[in-house]
Amino acid sequence: MTRLRDRFDRHGCRLQSRGSVSAGGWLLIAAVALALRLIGLRYGLPAVYNPDEVAIVSRALAFAKGDLNPHNFLYPSAYFYALFAWEGLTAIVAVATRAVHSFGAFQREFFIDPTRVFVAGRLLTALLGTATVVATGVLGSRLGGRWVGIVAALLLAVSPLHVLNSHYVKHDVPVTLLIVLAYLAYERLWSLPPEGGSLRTSKPEPGGVRLPWPERGRGQAEGPLIAGAAITGVAFSTHYYAIFLALPLAWSAARGARDMRDAVRRIAIAAVVSAAVFFLLSPFILVEPATALRDIRANRQIVVARAVANLGYFATAAEYGGLLLWNTAGLPAALLAIAGVFIALRSDPKKTLWLLLFPVPFLLFIASTVPASRYLVPIVPFLTLFAAIAVSALWTRRLLNLGLLLLIAALGTATLEAWRTVMFIRESDTRTIALDYIRTRLPTGTTILTQPYSVPLEPTAAVLREAVERTGREMPTKTSLQIARAPYPTPAYRIIYLGRGLDADKLYLPYDQLDGKDPLAALRVEHVAFVVLKRYNKSDPATVPFLAALAREGRRIAVFSPYRDNPGAAVAQTMDEGRPEPFLHNTDARIVPALERPGPIVEIWQIQ
């Protein structure tokens, strides 16, 4: 890539004469990236339809109790601590500006209307996503010249996958920034000459150009090494899958060593520093190693073992291949990236392999997981970098018009898809529309059977007390604050949730009680008058007897569909498996033209 950069720079004067990009241009790219990540940031609120966001925010805010031990290690701890600090800053600003009267009021607001907290958390992700765009541009500039950086930043700014995931309070976007920053630190190691006391010269470049390597001392070499190892530790403490950064870190550390012994010493320094930073930011893994091992194994069982057992490695790998082509930055950018890999390999094989040393092993690993497009977020900066290399290679070969045409196609496709994405998530969710229907049609105090993360109904104070009494547990703080609201919000309903759960303030009705000769008997015992169901293209076998009984003895009074043609009662009853999956924020369904809004098909049934 050094050769590619030099070739491009020699021809670049012709391009730059047509209009160079100043600091104002970089600010414009960042502004576009931030705008796309801010539009629709309040989607769904005050309801939160992404269960992952609820779990992550709740775990971060739990530190306010004074216990910094998360007691759960499905993820490392660094992001939770950062999110807790960010939400603490949000509370300070809210109190200082009198948006809320006190820190106690801020806490109560979270349990009653969590909009402020989730908007703040999503804003943090949007800012980190924008920072990733800038960092990717800087990395591209170092690897291939200014225009490689600009094109890579532009493509990442409008990447539909990166834009969408920058709207979530989740780990994928923050860790992607750290991965790019780590590569920026590693690149400094590649740009330094081998250790030695004399001035050295590189091999001749095309055209007879020799690049001087200045004299370097040990301190000059180990500074970037320690910085790169430290960033690697932060990344690993943000998400476990950043462990694959150990490969490019080790190669970068060993590069330029005097001999094998010196290479081993440098790799050992990198390993010690990165491990120390990891445990500094996730210290309680050392306190509860058994718990950490249990959670990591449980996560592997859910994500990896289930995929291999149900689908097989090659099937999941093929699905990820499709997601990589269509869901990341658009098909034109993905095809340009493939071409860019081959171009870079011909120009500078070693540095190209080093650049691929994180994304390729990472892809091989996630190919064994349940397919989810969000796992591809850390790959997107690399995809845009190689796409930019392909475009710049066309320019250096005096194919400016073709390069511009392909760049416009890639940017246009990605921008259009990103815009459709942010406009789509702004549409009212089917569950929000169903909530408006229930509030105006169903009498307050009615007993309703529903599902977790379905229509966000308001529970009555009585059912909150009843649920806690049935569990025999102490009244949770959030439940006490909800009950103490005055005046109490209305309409409110006696809500029962299908399935099993751990929340002390919820009544649950397990699926195994909805079987036998009379699947609705348990509903009658609980005086259920209405049932609110989420429906998907494939029915859960455990619900079949219950749904059959509901069809015989109940009456469907409303259907709310995410599809543009509104399938209505007939499709809701038969469930057309040929239709695209409804889009849910925690699943991998694509946003396709057939969908008008987020959310599942929602049915409301009345029990006769």
C-alpha positions as CSV (number, residue, x, y, z in Angstrom):
1,M,0.0,0.0,0.0
2,T,3.0,2.3,0.4
3,R,3.7,1.8,-3.3
4,L,0.0,2.4,-4.1
5,R,0.1,5.6,-2.0
6,D,3.2,6.8,-3.7
7,R,1.9,6.1,-7.2
8,F,-1.3,7.8,-6.4
9,D,0.4,10.8,-4.9
10,R,2.5,11.2,-8.0
11,H,-0.7,11.4,-10.1
12,G,-2.7,13.0,-7.4
13,C,-1.6,16.5,-8.3
14,R,-3.8,16.3,-11.3
15,L,-6.8,15.4,-9.2
16,Q,-6.0,17.9,-6.5
17,S,-5.8,20.7,-9.1
18,R,-9.4,20.1,-9.8
19,G,-10.3,20.9,-6.2
20,S,-8.5,19.9,-3.0
21,V,-10.4,18.9,0.1
22,S,-9.6,21.1,3.1
23,A,-10.4,20.7,6.8
24,G,-13.8,22.1,5.9
25,G,-14.3,19.2,3.6
26,W,-13.5,16.7,6.4
27,L,-16.0,18.6,8.7
28,L,-18.6,18.3,6.0
29,I,-18.1,14.5,5.8
30,A,-18.4,14.3,9.6
31,A,-21.5,16.5,9.6
32,V,-23.2,14.2,7.0
33,A,-22.2,11.2,9.0
34,L,-23.5,12.7,12.3
35,A,-26.8,13.9,10.6
36,L,-27.6,10.4,9.3
37,R,-26.9,9.0,12.8
38,L,-29.0,11.6,14.6
39,I,-32.1,11.4,12.4
40,G,-34.7,9.1,14.1
41,L,-32.6,8.8,17.3
42,R,-35.9,9.0,19.4
43,Y,-37.5,6.1,17.5
44,G,-40.1,4.2,19.6
45,L,-39.6,6.2,22.8
46,P,-40.8,6.2,25.5
47,A,-41.2,2.5,24.6
48,V,-37.9,0.6,24.0
49,Y,-38.4,-2.2,21.4
50,N,-34.8,-3.5,21.5
51,P,-34.4,-5.8,24.4
52,D,-30.6,-5.6,24.1
53,E,-30.7,-1.8,24.8
54,V,-32.8,-2.3,27.9
55,A,-30.4,-4.9,29.3
56,I,-27.3,-2.8,28.5
57,V,-28.6,0.4,30.0
58,S,-30.0,-1.3,33.0
59,R,-26.7,-3.0,33.7
60,A,-24.8,0.3,33.3
61,L,-27.2,2.3,35.6
62,A,-27.0,-0.4,38.2
63,F,-23.6,0.9,39.1
64,A,-25.3,3.9,40.7
65,K,-26.1,1.6,43.7
66,G,-22.4,1.8,44.6
67,D,-21.4,-1.7,43.4
68,L,-19.1,-1.5,40.4
69,N,-19.1,-5.3,40.0
70,P,-21.5,-6.1,37.2
71,H,-21.9,-9.7,38.4
72,N,-22.4,-10.6,34.8
73,F,-19.8,-11.1,32.1
74,L,-21.6,-11.9,28.9
75,Y,-19.7,-8.8,27.8
76,P,-16.6,-7.2,29.3
77,S,-17.1,-4.1,31.5
78,A,-15.4,-1.2,29.8
79,Y,-18.4,0.0,27.7
80,F,-20.8,-0.3,30.7
81,Y,-18.5,1.9,32.8
82,A,-18.2,4.4,29.9
83,L,-22.0,4.4,29.5
84,F,-22.5,4.9,33.2
85,A,-20.2,7.9,33.2
86,W,-22.0,9.3,30.2
87,E,-25.4,8.9,31.8
88,G,-24.0,10.5,34.9
89,L,-22.9,13.5,32.9
90,T,-26.4,13.6,31.3
91,A,-27.9,13.7,34.8
92,I,-25.5,16.5,35.9
93,V,-26.4,18.6,32.8
94,A,-30.2,17.9,33.3
95,V,-30.0,19.1,36.9
96,A,-27.8,22.1,36.1
97,T,-30.2,23.2,33.4
98,R,-33.3,22.5,35.5
99,A,-34.6,20.0,33.0
100,V,-35.1,17.9,36.1
101,H,-35.2,19.2,39.7
102,S,-32.8,16.7,41.3
103,F,-30.8,13.5,40.8
104,G,-33.6,11.7,42.6
105,A,-36.1,13.1,40.0
106,F,-33.7,11.9,37.2
107,Q,-33.8,8.4,38.7
108,R,-37.6,8.4,39.0
109,E,-37.9,9.7,35.4
110,F,-35.9,6.7,34.1
111,F,-38.4,4.2,35.6
112,I,-41.4,6.2,34.5
113,D,-40.3,7.7,31.1
114,P,-36.8,6.6,30.1
115,T,-36.7,8.8,27.0
116,R,-33.9,11.1,28.3
117,V,-31.7,8.2,29.3
118,F,-32.0,6.3,26.0
119,V,-31.6,9.4,23.9
120,A,-28.4,10.1,25.7
121,G,-27.1,6.6,25.3
122,R,-28.0,6.6,21.6
123,L,-26.3,10.0,21.2
124,L,-23.1,8.5,22.6
125,T,-23.2,5.8,20.0
126,A,-23.9,8.3,17.2
127,L,-20.9,10.4,18.2
128,L,-18.7,7.3,18.4
129,G,-19.9,6.2,15.0
130,T,-19.1,9.7,13.6
131,A,-15.7,9.5,15.2
132,T,-15.2,6.1,13.4
133,V,-15.8,7.8,10.1
134,V,-13.1,10.4,10.7
135,A,-10.7,7.7,12.1
136,T,-11.2,5.5,9.1
137,G,-10.5,8.5,6.8
138,V,-7.2,9.2,8.7
139,L,-6.2,5.5,8.4
140,G,-7.0,5.5,4.7
141,S,-4.9,8.7,4.2
142,R,-1.9,7.0,5.9
143,L,-2.3,3.8,3.9
144,G,-3.1,5.1,0.4
145,G,-3.0,8.9,0.4
146,R,-5.5,11.7,1.0
147,W,-8.0,10.6,-1.6
148,V,-8.2,7.0,-0.3
149,G,-9.0,8.4,3.1
150,I,-11.6,10.8,1.8
151,V,-13.4,8.1,-0.2
152,A,-13.2,5.6,2.6
153,A,-14.7,8.1,5.1
154,L,-17.5,9.0,2.6
155,L,-18.4,5.4,2.1
156,L,-18.5,4.7,5.8
157,A,-20.4,7.9,6.5
158,V,-23.3,6.6,4.4
159,S,-22.9,2.9,5.1
160,P,-26.5,1.7,5.8
161,L,-25.4,-1.0,8.4
162,H,-23.1,1.4,10.3
163,V,-25.8,4.2,10.2
164,L,-28.5,1.8,11.5
165,N,-26.3,0.4,14.3
166,S,-25.3,3.9,15.3
167,H,-28.9,4.3,16.6
168,Y,-28.5,1.6,19.2
169,V,-27.1,1.5,22.7
170,K,-24.9,-1.5,22.0
171,H,-21.3,-2.5,21.9
172,D,-20.7,-3.0,18.1
173,V,-20.2,0.7,17.1
174,P,-18.0,1.6,20.1
175,V,-15.7,-1.4,19.6
176,T,-15.4,-0.7,15.9
177,L,-14.0,2.8,16.7
178,L,-11.4,1.2,19.0
179,I,-10.5,-1.4,16.3
180,V,-9.8,1.4,13.8
181,L,-7.9,3.4,16.4
182,A,-5.8,0.3,17.2
183,Y,-4.9,0.0,13.5
184,L,-3.9,3.6,13.4
185,A,-1.5,2.9,16.3
186,Y,-0.2,-0.3,14.6
187,E,0.4,1.7,11.4
188,R,2.8,3.9,13.3
189,L,4.9,0.8,14.0
190,W,4.9,-0.1,10.3
191,S,6.0,3.4,9.4
192,L,9.1,3.2,11.7
193,P,12.4,1.7,10.4
194,P,14.0,-1.3,11.9
195,E,16.0,-0.6,15.1
196,G,19.5,0.4,14.5
197,G,21.9,3.3,14.9
198,S,22.3,4.4,11.3
199,L,20.2,6.0,8.6
200,R,18.7,3.3,6.3
201,T,17.0,3.5,3.0
202,S,14.0,1.6,1.6
203,K,14.0,-0.3,-1.6
204,P,13.7,1.8,-4.7
205,E,10.1,2.8,-5.6
206,P,8.9,2.9,-9.2
207,G,10.7,5.8,-10.8
208,G,13.8,5.5,-8.7
209,V,12.4,7.1,-5.5
210,R,14.0,6.1,-2.3
211,L,12.2,6.8,1.0
212,P,14.6,7.6,3.9
213,W,14.2,6.0,7.2
214,P,15.4,8.3,10.0
215,E,17.4,7.0,12.9
216,R,15.3,5.5,15.6
217,G,16.0,4.8,19.3
218,R,14.3,2.2,21.5
219,G,12.1,4.8,23.2
220,Q,10.8,6.0,19.9
221,A,9.9,2.4,18.9
222,E,8.3,1.3,22.2
223,G,6.1,4.4,22.5
224,P,3.8,3.4,19.6
225,L,4.1,-0.2,20.7
226,I,2.7,0.5,24.1
227,A,0.0,2.8,22.7
228,G,-1.1,0.2,20.3
229,A,-1.2,-2.5,22.9
230,A,-3.1,-0.3,25.3
231,I,-5.8,0.5,22.7
232,T,-6.0,-3.2,22.0
233,G,-6.7,-3.8,25.7
234,V,-9.5,-1.2,25.7
235,A,-11.1,-2.8,22.6
236,F,-10.9,-6.3,24.1
237,S,-12.4,-4.9,27.3
238,T,-15.3,-3.5,25.2
239,H,-16.1,-6.7,23.3
240,Y,-14.5,-10.1,23.5
241,Y,-14.4,-10.6,19.8
242,A,-11.8,-7.8,19.6
243,I,-9.3,-10.5,20.7
244,F,-8.5,-11.0,17.0
245,L,-6.6,-7.7,17.2
246,A,-3.9,-9.7,18.8
247,L,-2.8,-11.0,15.4
248,P,-2.1,-7.6,13.7
249,L,-0.7,-6.3,17.0
250,A,1.8,-9.2,17.2
251,W,2.9,-8.7,13.6
252,S,3.3,-5.0,14.1
253,A,5.2,-5.5,17.3
254,A,7.6,-7.9,15.7
255,R,8.1,-5.8,12.6
256,G,11.5,-4.1,12.5
257,A,13.0,-6.1,15.4
258,R,16.7,-6.7,15.3
259,D,16.4,-10.4,15.7
260,M,14.0,-13.2,16.9
261,R,14.8,-12.5,20.5
262,D,14.0,-8.9,20.1
263,A,10.8,-9.8,18.3
264,V,9.7,-12.1,21.2
265,R,10.5,-9.3,23.7
266,R,8.4,-6.8,21.8
267,I,5.5,-9.2,21.4
268,A,5.7,-10.0,25.2
269,I,5.5,-6.2,26.0
270,A,2.4,-5.9,23.8
271,A,0.8,-8.9,25.4
272,V,1.5,-7.7,29.0
273,V,0.3,-4.1,28.3
274,S,-2.9,-5.2,26.5
275,A,-3.8,-7.8,29.2
276,A,-3.1,-5.2,31.9
277,V,-5.4,-2.7,30.3
278,F,-8.1,-5.3,29.8
279,F,-8.1,-6.3,33.4
280,L,-7.9,-2.7,34.6
281,L,-11.1,-2.0,32.7
282,S,-12.8,-5.3,33.5
283,P,-11.3,-6.0,36.9
284,F,-14.1,-8.1,38.4
285,I,-13.4,-10.9,35.9
286,L,-10.4,-11.6,38.2
287,V,-12.7,-11.4,41.3
288,E,-15.3,-13.8,39.9
289,P,-13.5,-16.0,37.3
290,A,-16.0,-18.8,37.7
291,T,-18.9,-16.5,36.9
292,A,-17.1,-15.0,33.9
293,L,-16.3,-18.5,32.6
294,R,-19.9,-19.5,33.0
295,D,-21.3,-16.5,31.2
296,I,-18.8,-16.8,28.4
297,R,-19.7,-20.4,27.9
298,A,-23.4,-19.6,28.0
299,N,-22.9,-16.9,25.4
300,R,-21.0,-19.3,23.2
301,Q,-23.8,-21.9,23.6
302,I,-26.4,-19.4,22.5
303,V,-24.5,-17.7,19.7
304,V,-22.1,-20.4,18.3
305,A,-23.2,-23.9,19.3
306,R,-26.9,-23.3,18.3
307,A,-25.9,-22.0,14.9
308,V,-23.6,-24.9,14.1
309,A,-26.1,-27.5,15.4
310,N,-29.1,-26.0,13.5
311,L,-27.6,-24.6,10.3
312,G,-24.1,-25.8,9.9
313,Y,-20.9,-23.8,9.4
314,F,-21.1,-23.5,5.6
315,A,-24.7,-22.4,5.7
316,T,-24.1,-19.6,8.2
317,A,-20.9,-18.6,6.3
318,A,-22.9,-18.4,3.0
319,E,-25.6,-16.2,4.8
320,Y,-22.9,-13.9,6.2
321,G,-21.5,-13.6,2.7
322,G,-24.9,-12.4,1.4
323,L,-25.1,-10.0,4.3
324,L,-21.6,-8.7,3.6
325,L,-22.5,-8.0,0.0
326,W,-26.0,-6.5,0.4
327,N,-26.3,-5.2,4.0
328,T,-23.1,-3.4,4.8
329,A,-22.3,-0.5,2.4
330,G,-24.3,-1.6,-0.6
331,L,-23.5,-4.0,-3.5
332,P,-21.3,-1.5,-5.5
333,A,-19.1,-0.7,-2.5
334,A,-18.8,-4.4,-1.6
335,L,-17.7,-5.3,-5.2
336,L,-15.2,-2.4,-5.2
337,A,-13.8,-3.7,-1.9
338,I,-13.2,-7.2,-3.4
339,A,-11.4,-5.6,-6.3
340,G,-9.4,-3.4,-3.9
341,V,-8.1,-6.4,-2.0
342,F,-6.5,-7.8,-5.2
343,I,-5.2,-4.4,-6.2
344,A,-3.6,-3.9,-2.8
345,L,-2.2,-7.4,-2.7
346,R,-0.3,-6.7,-6.0
347,S,0.9,-3.4,-4.8
348,D,2.0,-4.2,-1.2
349,P,1.3,-7.9,-0.2
350,K,2.7,-7.7,3.3
351,K,0.8,-4.6,4.4
352,T,-2.4,-5.8,2.8
353,L,-2.2,-9.1,4.6
354,W,-1.5,-7.2,7.8
355,L,-4.6,-5.1,7.2
356,L,-6.7,-8.2,6.6
357,L,-5.3,-9.9,9.7
358,F,-8.2,-8.8,11.8
359,P,-11.2,-8.9,9.4
360,V,-10.5,-12.3,7.9
361,P,-10.1,-14.3,11.1
362,F,-13.0,-12.4,12.6
363,L,-15.2,-13.3,9.6
364,L,-14.1,-17.0,9.9
365,F,-15.1,-16.9,13.6
366,I,-18.5,-15.2,13.2
367,A,-19.4,-17.6,10.3
368,S,-20.0,-20.1,13.1
369,T,-22.5,-17.9,14.9
370,V,-26.2,-17.3,14.4
371,P,-26.3,-14.9,11.4
372,A,-26.7,-11.3,12.6
373,S,-25.7,-8.3,10.5
374,R,-24.6,-6.3,13.5
375,Y,-21.6,-8.7,13.9
376,L,-20.4,-7.3,10.6
377,V,-20.2,-3.7,11.9
378,P,-16.4,-4.0,12.7
379,I,-15.8,-5.2,9.1
380,V,-17.4,-2.1,7.4
381,P,-14.4,0.3,7.9
382,F,-12.1,-2.3,6.2
383,L,-14.6,-2.8,3.4
384,T,-14.7,0.9,2.7
385,L,-10.9,1.2,2.8
386,F,-10.5,-1.5,0.2
387,A,-13.3,0.1,-1.9
388,A,-11.4,3.4,-1.7
389,I,-8.2,1.7,-2.8
390,A,-10.0,0.3,-5.9
391,V,-11.4,3.8,-6.8
392,S,-8.0,5.5,-6.3
393,A,-6.3,2.8,-8.4
394,L,-8.6,3.6,-11.4
395,W,-7.7,7.3,-11.0
396,T,-3.9,6.6,-11.0
397,R,-4.4,4.6,-14.2
398,R,-5.9,7.7,-15.8
399,L,-9.4,6.1,-15.7
400,L,-10.8,9.1,-13.8
401,N,-14.2,9.0,-15.4
402,L,-14.7,5.3,-14.7
403,G,-13.5,5.7,-11.1
404,L,-15.8,8.6,-10.6
405,L,-18.7,6.7,-12.1
406,L,-18.2,3.7,-9.8
407,L,-17.7,6.0,-6.8
408,I,-21.0,7.8,-7.5
409,A,-22.7,4.5,-7.9
410,A,-21.4,3.2,-4.6
411,L,-22.1,6.5,-2.7
412,G,-25.5,6.9,-4.3
413,T,-26.6,3.3,-3.5
414,A,-25.4,3.5,0.1
415,T,-26.8,7.0,0.7
416,L,-30.2,6.1,-0.7
417,E,-30.3,2.9,1.5
418,A,-29.1,4.8,4.6
419,W,-31.7,7.5,4.1
420,R,-34.5,4.8,3.6
421,T,-33.2,3.2,6.8
422,V,-33.4,6.3,9.0
423,M,-36.8,7.3,7.5
424,F,-38.1,3.7,8.1
425,I,-37.2,3.5,11.8
426,R,-38.9,6.9,12.3
427,E,-42.2,5.3,11.3
428,S,-44.5,4.4,14.1
429,D,-44.0,0.8,15.2
430,T,-47.0,-1.6,14.8
431,R,-46.9,-2.0,18.6
432,T,-47.2,1.8,19.1
433,I,-50.2,1.9,16.8
434,A,-51.8,-1.1,18.6
435,L,-51.2,0.8,21.9
436,D,-53.2,3.8,20.7
437,Y,-56.0,1.4,19.7
438,I,-56.1,-0.3,23.1
439,R,-56.1,2.9,25.0
440,T,-59.1,4.2,23.1
441,R,-61.1,0.9,22.9
442,L,-60.4,-1.4,25.9
443,P,-61.7,-0.4,29.3
444,T,-59.1,0.4,32.0
445,G,-58.4,-2.3,34.5
446,T,-59.1,-5.1,32.1
447,T,-56.9,-8.2,32.3
448,I,-54.8,-8.6,29.1
449,L,-52.5,-11.5,28.2
450,T,-49.5,-10.3,26.2
451,Q,-45.8,-11.1,25.5
452,P,-42.6,-9.4,26.6
453,Y,-41.5,-6.5,24.3
454,S,-45.0,-6.4,22.7
455,V,-47.4,-3.5,23.0
456,P,-46.1,-1.3,25.9
457,L,-49.2,-1.3,28.1
458,E,-49.3,0.5,31.4
459,P,-49.8,-1.9,34.3
460,T,-52.1,-1.0,37.2
461,A,-50.6,-0.4,40.6
462,A,-52.6,-3.4,41.9
463,V,-51.0,-5.9,39.4
464,L,-47.5,-4.6,40.3
465,R,-48.2,-5.3,44.0
466,E,-49.8,-8.7,43.1
467,A,-46.8,-9.8,41.1
468,V,-44.3,-8.9,43.8
469,E,-46.5,-10.7,46.5
470,R,-46.7,-13.8,44.4
471,T,-42.9,-14.0,44.1
472,G,-42.4,-13.4,47.8
473,R,-39.5,-11.0,47.1
474,E,-38.8,-7.5,48.3
475,M,-40.5,-4.7,46.4
476,P,-38.0,-3.4,43.8
477,T,-37.1,0.3,43.8
478,K,-38.4,0.9,40.3
479,T,-41.7,-0.8,41.2
480,S,-42.1,1.4,44.3
481,L,-41.5,4.5,42.2
482,Q,-44.0,3.4,39.6
483,I,-46.7,2.7,42.2
484,A,-46.1,6.0,43.9
485,R,-46.9,8.1,40.8
486,A,-49.6,10.6,41.5
487,P,-51.8,11.0,39.7
488,Y,-51.5,7.4,38.5
489,P,-51.5,7.2,34.7
490,T,-54.6,5.9,33.0
491,P,-55.7,3.8,31.2
492,A,-53.8,1.0,33.0
493,Y,-54.4,-2.7,32.7
494,R,-53.9,-5.9,34.7
495,I,-51.2,-7.4,32.5
496,I,-50.1,-11.0,32.4
497,Y,-47.1,-12.1,30.2
498,L,-46.8,-15.2,28.2
499,G,-43.8,-17.4,29.0
500,R,-41.4,-17.4,32.0
501,G,-39.5,-14.4,33.3
502,L,-37.4,-13.2,36.2
503,D,-39.0,-9.8,36.8
504,A,-40.5,-9.6,40.3
505,D,-43.1,-7.0,39.2
506,K,-44.6,-9.1,36.4
507,L,-47.2,-11.9,36.3
508,Y,-46.2,-14.7,34.0
509,L,-48.2,-17.5,32.4
510,P,-45.9,-20.3,31.1
511,Y,-46.7,-21.9,27.7
512,D,-46.9,-25.3,29.2
513,Q,-50.1,-24.2,31.0
514,L,-51.7,-23.5,27.6
515,D,-51.9,-27.1,26.4
516,G,-54.1,-30.1,27.0
517,K,-57.8,-30.5,26.3
518,D,-58.6,-26.9,27.3
519,P,-55.7,-24.6,26.4
520,L,-57.7,-21.5,27.5
521,A,-58.5,-22.8,31.0
522,A,-55.6,-21.0,32.6
523,L,-56.7,-17.8,30.9
524,R,-60.2,-18.1,32.5
525,V,-58.6,-18.7,35.9
526,E,-56.8,-15.4,35.5
527,H,-59.9,-13.6,34.2
528,V,-58.2,-12.7,30.9
529,A,-60.5,-10.7,28.7
530,F,-58.1,-9.8,25.8
531,V,-55.0,-11.4,24.3
532,V,-52.4,-9.3,22.4
533,L,-50.2,-11.4,20.2
534,K,-47.1,-10.8,18.1
535,R,-47.1,-12.9,14.9
536,Y,-44.3,-13.8,12.6
537,N,-43.9,-15.8,9.4
538,K,-43.2,-19.0,11.3
539,S,-45.2,-20.0,14.4
540,D,-43.6,-21.4,17.5
541,P,-44.7,-25.1,17.8
542,A,-45.3,-24.5,21.5
543,T,-48.0,-22.0,20.7
544,V,-50.0,-24.1,18.2
545,P,-52.5,-25.6,20.6
546,F,-53.1,-22.3,22.2
547,L,-53.6,-20.4,18.9
548,A,-56.0,-23.1,17.6
549,A,-58.1,-22.8,20.8
550,L,-58.0,-19.0,20.5
551,A,-59.2,-19.2,16.9
552,R,-62.1,-21.5,18.0
553,E,-63.2,-19.7,21.2
554,G,-62.0,-16.1,20.7
555,R,-62.7,-13.2,18.4
556,R,-60.0,-11.3,16.6
557,I,-60.9,-7.6,16.9
558,A,-57.9,-5.9,15.4
559,V,-54.8,-6.6,13.3
560,F,-51.8,-4.2,12.8
561,S,-49.4,-5.0,10.0
562,P,-46.0,-3.7,9.1
563,Y,-46.6,-4.6,5.4
564,R,-47.5,-2.0,2.8
565,D,-50.3,-4.0,1.3
566,N,-51.7,-4.6,4.8
567,P,-52.4,-8.4,4.8
568,G,-55.3,-8.0,7.1
569,A,-57.0,-10.9,8.9
570,A,-56.5,-13.5,6.2
571,V,-52.8,-13.3,6.1
572,A,-52.6,-12.8,9.9
573,Q,-54.5,-16.1,10.2
574,T,-52.6,-18.2,7.7
575,M,-49.2,-16.5,8.0
576,D,-47.6,-16.3,4.6
577,E,-44.0,-17.8,5.0
578,G,-43.1,-16.4,1.6
579,R,-43.3,-12.8,2.8
580,P,-40.2,-11.0,4.1
581,E,-39.7,-11.1,7.8
582,P,-41.0,-8.1,9.8
583,F,-38.2,-5.8,10.9
584,L,-37.4,-5.9,14.6
585,H,-34.4,-3.9,16.0
586,N,-32.8,-7.0,17.7
587,T,-33.2,-9.4,14.8
588,D,-31.5,-9.7,11.4
589,A,-34.5,-8.9,9.1
590,R,-33.7,-6.5,6.3
591,I,-35.6,-3.3,5.6
592,V,-37.2,-4.1,2.3
593,P,-39.8,-2.2,0.2
594,A,-42.6,-4.6,1.2
595,L,-42.3,-3.2,4.8
596,E,-43.9,0.1,5.7
597,R,-42.9,0.3,9.3
598,P,-41.0,-1.6,12.1
599,G,-42.7,-4.2,14.3
600,P,-44.4,-7.5,14.0
601,I,-47.9,-8.3,13.0
602,V,-50.0,-7.5,16.1
603,E,-53.3,-9.2,16.7
604,I,-55.8,-8.3,19.5
605,W,-58.2,-11.1,20.5
606,Q,-61.2,-11.0,22.7
607,I,-62.0,-14.0,24.8
608,Q,-65.7,-15.0,24.5
